[in-house]
Amino acid sequence: MNITILGAGAIGSLWACRLANAGHSVSIWSHKPEKSDVSITLDDKNPNRFITNSVLQLKNADVILVTVKAWQVKGSISPLLSHLTQETIIVFMHNGMGVIEELPSTIDKHPVVLATTTHGAFKPDKHNVHHTGLGSTTLGGYNHLGHQCQFLSDVFDHALPSAHWSDSINTALWNKLAISCVINPLTAIHQCLNGDLLQEKYSTNVVQLVGEVSTVMKAENIEVCSEALLNTVHQVISATAKNHSSMQQDIQYKRATEIGYITGYLCKVAQRHRINVPTNQDLYSRIRTIEQSWS
């Protein structure tokens, strides 16, 4: 397939290399306007060379895989829509929720697929990326056309297992949101590794955060067991113990975070249901305060 990766950060670069190694024709679209090419090496193996910012590649794309930060999605995808055929499948793989609702209505002319992954990746520089944690990827249709793209799970699974299709992608997204609501703000505020959250001093916060998210999920008619969700959160923390979360790195390097689409989205939905989520609200306010202090 002809695949364009929108956003060559850690996850985007990981998928670019794995999809290219699986035999697909992969290009990259970055925020830099000029057309060029870039070499990316995955885990010290043979480097992959990618054409970047090619309008011709966009016009021929079967799939656009969007891996930019949640707050960058609208500004990144909107200028590209006029170059795409209506058959081009757009796969959104970003942290958080609430992004698609902000996009132009013309997005619905395309098959739209939502994806979430628990694979870990780290990009120390422009030309290298490391696969730092094995995980799984879930894909599901967002609109009517997107629901017809089940074959994509085989494409993604062949490139980077395991991947599977879900007819209830909203449940998978909410479960990922719950994990992000715990790991991202706590590691960002305390500037610690994911694994540090297993320490006793964080246990109360972790339990409170999961409990609040579970309550909101139930109000959204998402089937959830609080105890099982807490176990899942602990499993992810253990599996990514040596990783720095994306939000931890954003705060460390004074970059805008995705807090508005993670904890902020949860708080917004909670407010709609008149549910109090004080622990999440506190973390949201603290991250926003940190961001505002930079300006």
N, C-alpha and C positions, 0 to 999 in steps of 0.2 A: 504494500500500500504506500501511497504518498502521504507522509505525515509531517505536519509542521508543529513544532513545539513553541508555544508562546510563553517565553520566560525561561531563561537558561540559568536559573538558580540551582540549588543542590538537587531538588527532586526533579526539576525539568531536565537537568543534565544527566541524571541517572537514567531516566526513561529514554532520553535521546540516544544514549549509548546502547542500552539494552535493546531498544527497538531496531536500531541500525544493525546491531550484531545478529538480530533475528532475521535479517534480510530485507527490511523495509527501507524505502528511500526517505530519509529524514532530513529536514532542514530546521533552522531555528529562526525565530523572529524575536529581536531584542529591542530595547528602548532606544538604542543608537540607530539613527536613521539611515546611515550609509550601508550599501550592500557590500559584503565581504565574505570571508570564511573564517572559521575558528576550529582549532584542534582541541579536543577534550579527551583526556585519558581517564578511564575508569579503573580504579584499583591497580594502578601500575601495569596494566596490560597494554596491548597495542592501541595507539591513539586513533580516535575517529575524527574525521574531518567533515565539517558541516557548512553548507552554504547558509549565510545569514541574510535576512531582510530581502529576500527575492520575491517580488510581486508575482513572477511567473510560477514559482513554487506554490504561492498562495492560491493562485487560480487553478492549479492542478491538484490541490490538496484533497484527499479523501477524508482526512481527519485533521482537525486542529485540536491539539491537547493544550489546555490553558493551565499553566502552573505558576502564574504570578501570585503575589500576595492578594488577599481578598480585596483590600482597598484599591488595588491597582487594576482590577479586572475590567471595570467599565471603561476606564480611559485607555486600556490596552486593546480590547477587542473591538470597540466601536469603530475606530478608523479602518479596520480590516474587513468589515462586513461587506462593503461594496465590491471587494475583489473576489469574494467567494461565490461559488455556484450554490444553488439551493440544496444540492445533494451533499455538500460538505457537512460532515458530522462534527459538531463542536462538543468536546468533552471537557468539562470543568472539573479540575482536580486542585482544589485550594482548601485551606483551613476555613472553618466557620460556616455560617449560614446567613441567608438573607441577601446574597449578592445578586442572584439571577433576577429577583424582583426589581432591581434597579436598572436593568439593561433595556435598550430600545426594544419596542415590540417586534421589530423586524427579525429579532433573534428566533422567533417562533416559526419562521419560514424554513429553518434548518432542523435536522434531527439534533436534539439537545440531550446529552447524556451527562449525568452527574457521577462523579467517582470520588472515592475516599481511599487512602492508603495508609498503612501503618509501617511501611518500609522507612528506614532511617537513612539519611544521606548527609554528607558533609562536603562542602566545596571550599578548600583552603585558598584557592586562587582561580583565576579565569580558565586555566587549562587542565585542572585536575578535579576529580570528584571521587569520593569514597562511599561505598555502600556500607553503612555503619550498623545496620540492624535489619534482620530479616523480618518481613511482615506479610501482610496480605492486602489485596486490593479488591474493592467491591464497586461494581458499576451498575447503573440502573437508568431507565428512561425518565426524562423530565416531562417531555411532551409526547404527543401521539406518535410523531415520527421517531422520536428517540426510543420509544418502547419497541421499535422494530429492529434495533441494533444489537440484539443479544450476541451476535457473532463476535462482537468486540471483546467479550470476555476471553474467548480463545486466543485472539490476537495478543492481548495483554498477558495472558497466562503463559503463552509460549515465549514471550520476551522476558518476563520477570514473574515467576510463579510465587505465590499462588494468586490467581484472580478469578472471580466468579461474578455472575450476573444475579441481581436481586430485583424481584418485582416489587419490593417494598424498600426502595433506596432511602426513603425518608427515615426509616428506623435505623439504618446503618449510619446515616449522617448524624442523627441525634446521639447515637452511642459514641461516635467520634467526637462530637461536640462536648459530651460529658467528660471524656478523657482530656480534651484540650482545656476545658474550664478548670480542671485541677492542675495539670502539669504546667501549662503555659504561664499563667499569672504568678503562681507560687515560685517557680524557678526564676522568673524575671525579677520579682521583687527581692528575693533572697540571693539572687545571682549564684545559683547552685546547679549542680548536675541533676538530671532527672532522678537518679538513684537516691540522692540525698533525701528525697521526700518520703522514703521508707522509715526515716528516723522518727522516734517517738514524739519529738517536739512538733511534728507536722501532722500527726495522726488525727487529732481532733478536727483540724481544718479540712483535711481530706474527706473525713466522714461527713462533715457538715455540707461541704460542696456537693458531694455525690447525692446526699439526701435531698438537697434543694433542687438539683437537676432532675432527679427522679420524680419529684412532685410535679414539676412543670411538664415533664414528658407524659405523665399520666393524664394531665389536663389536656394535652394535645392528642390524646388517644393513642399514644405510643406504648405498646406492651413492654413493660420493664419490671424487673425485680431489683430492688435497691441493693440487696445483699450480693446478687450476681454481678451487678454493675460495679460495685465496690471491688469485688474480686478481679474483675476485668481491668479496672484502673490499676490495681496493685500489680497485676501481671504485666501490663504495658510499662509501668515504671521499672519493674525488674528487668524486662527485656531490653529496655533502652537506658539502663542504669548509667552508662558512661557517656550518654549523649547530652549535649546542650540543646534545649528546646529552641525553636525559632524565635520565640518571644524573648527568651533570655538573651540571645545574641542581639536581637534588635535593641533591647534596652542597653546592653553593654556598649554597643556602637552608636547609640543615640539615633536610632532610626525609628520611623513610625511603625507601630505595632498593628496587629490584627485584632486588638482587644474589642473593637466595636462590633466585629462579626463573630466573636466567640462569646465572651462574657456579656458584652453589650447586647447581643442578640437574645441571649437567654433572659436577661433582665427585662428586655422589651416584651418578650412573650409572656413572662411572668406577670408583668404589669397588666397586660391585656386580660389575664385570668384572675387578676387581683390576688396574686400569690406573693408573699414576702420571701425574698431571697437575700437576706442581709449579708451573708458571708460573701456571696458572689458580688453583690453591690459594693461591698467594701473593697474587694480586690480590684474591681473595675475603676472605682474612684482613685485608688492608689496608683494604678498604672497611668491613668489620665493625668494625674498630678505630676508624675515623673516626666511624662511627655511634654506637658506645658512648661515645666521648669527649664527646658532647653531653649525655649524662645524668650 
